[in-house]
Amino acid sequence: MHTSLTDFDMPNEEQVHLAAESFRLLSDPTRIKILWALLQGESSVACLAELAQAAPTAVSQHLAKLRLAGLVKGRREGTFVYYTAADEHVRRLLAQALYHADHIDRDESATSPVSTHAPA
């Protein structure tokens, strides 16, 4: 069936694997907060920890995984490392995920039954 479509194209195995790995890394709420903060500008581990409401050691571990996946970059200045989102692709990926989540949230709240009972 799909072979009859002239413009049908499947990604190769490496692309599929790398995309799945990126999604796996983005499946953690703390990592999403960290990435969103980094999309606003460069930041240190301490600042990210405060923004993500997480321990600096946990943020550091998250950043290491995100860096290995190519989603963030680090810049050393003396003993400090300042992080940024890797590129515009990360911004678009995260923005689309949050946009989709917002639509799901709005659709659910719009279709949720409203209680007609007065509070006690």
Number of C-alpha atoms within 10 A of each C-alpha: 4 8 8 7 8 7 7 8 9 7 8 8 9 9 11 12 12 12 12 12 13 17 12 10 17 19 11 11 11 19 18 17 17 27 26 20 18 21 21 11 12 17 19 18 20 15 16 24 19 12 14 20 13 14 13 17 12 13 23 16 11 16 22 15 15 21 17 10 15 14 20 21 20 18 13 9 8 6 5 11 14 16 23 22 25 19 13 9 11 18 18 11 14 16 14 12 14 14 12 12 12 12 12 12 11 12 11 11 11 10 8 9 8 8 7 6 6 5 5 3
